[in-house]
């Protein structure tokens, strides 16, 4: 008699290749419509599932976890971060939490560099000129941006993605600086020719470009606060491809409106999918470039994420420690 397959509830539509594999291996309940689950639907899911596969848009908080059935043993997040999950509450209930680290590094780093170029060289603004029939021809003083070669790049968070950004930025002639809660291995610093700043405040005050690449945790909420943003130079730009909650959006909008920063490139927002109306107005004025959280949106990246989710589920169900287990002490 064959062993009963675990019931795996997936909260959003995933790439077809991933869903097909999940159906083969598990009793998979898929979200065909790809509409975000309501809190009530999430509660129903945790009451019935053996494994829950949420995404960054699903808030699996303590209240939802408290209503989980005894059979829920694993939350396999389809995403690199786990700020959408109350990991401590899950672990307290004996529920293992996993994520999908590493597979989005190159895609997110590519988008970070793309946003740096888009803001500095006014690419998004320029891309609208011809379609809007607003081009009168070349002019020596029109659409002037900023050269990035020779500028200082300050990376906030020197993990996998931060290091990948540094590697790419060096090819553009940027001087690499970074702040991290722990200094990286000297060999990595040497390889990247990166300067470490123990003080985030001091680094921010001296950078031409600041890239946010740290995870969202209680310690990094509004890490770039109003006070810290004011330390940045008026001709500096800020790029965020990490999490919206790391930056005080209201303070950032205020500074951009006042001309106290040269520009910003944002792929993430504090209250996604809602975007601060002031940022939207600034985007229409070409003072900020905003993207719809697409830093990791590649066919290859999403498929790799799904494969990691499957490996974590399969390993766990086979009685072994999943490779991407997340513990509260790691956050």
RACOR-V684285 format. One record per backbone hydrogen bond with DSSP energy under -1.0 kcal/mol. NH is the residue of the N-H (numbers start at 1). CO is the residue of the C=O. Records with the same first field share a line. If there is no record, write none. Layout:
# RACOR-V684285
NH = CO ; CO
This chain:
# RACOR-V684285
8 = 27
9 = 51
10 = 29
11 = 53
19 = 15
20 = 16
21 = 17
22 = 18
23 = 19
24 = 20
25 = 21
26 = 22
27 = 6
28 = 26
29 = 8
42 = 38
43 = 39
44 = 40
45 = 41
46 = 42
47 = 43
49 = 45
50 = 7
51 = 7
52 = 74
53 = 9
58 = 55
60 = 58 ; 84
61 = 59
65 = 61
66 = 62
67 = 64
68 = 65
69 = 46
72 = 69
73 = 50
74 = 50
75 = 96
76 = 52
77 = 98
78 = 54
79 = 77
85 = 82
86 = 60
87 = 85
90 = 86
91 = 87
92 = 88
93 = 89
94 = 91
95 = 90
96 = 73
98 = 75
99 = 324
100 = 79
108 = 104
109 = 105
110 = 106
111 = 107
112 = 108
113 = 109
114 = 110
115 = 111
116 = 112
117 = 113
118 = 114
119 = 115
120 = 116
121 = 117
123 = 118
126 = 122
127 = 123
128 = 125
132 = 128
133 = 130
134 = 129
142 = 139
146 = 120
150 = 173
151 = 148
153 = 175
154 = 209
155 = 177
156 = 211
157 = 179
163 = 159
164 = 160
165 = 161
166 = 162
167 = 163
168 = 164
169 = 165
170 = 166
172 = 169
173 = 170
174 = 169
175 = 151
177 = 153
178 = 195
179 = 155
188 = 185
189 = 185
190 = 186
191 = 187
192 = 188
194 = 189
195 = 176
197 = 178
203 = 199
204 = 200
205 = 201
206 = 203
208 = 152
209 = 152
210 = 237
211 = 154
212 = 239
213 = 156
220 = 217
222 = 245
223 = 220
224 = 246
225 = 223
229 = 225
230 = 226
231 = 228
232 = 229
236 = 233
237 = 208
238 = 263
239 = 210
240 = 265
241 = 212
246 = 243
247 = 244
248 = 224
249 = 247
252 = 248
253 = 249
254 = 250
255 = 251
256 = 252
257 = 253
258 = 254
260 = 255
262 = 236
265 = 238
266 = 289
267 = 240
274 = 271
280 = 276
281 = 277
282 = 278
283 = 279
284 = 280
285 = 281
286 = 283
287 = 282
289 = 264
291 = 266
293 = 291
297 = 294
298 = 296
302 = 298
303 = 299
304 = 300
305 = 301
306 = 302
307 = 303
308 = 304
309 = 305
310 = 306
311 = 307
312 = 308
313 = 309
314 = 310
315 = 311
316 = 312
317 = 313
318 = 314
319 = 316
320 = 315
325 = 322
326 = 97
330 = 327
331 = 328
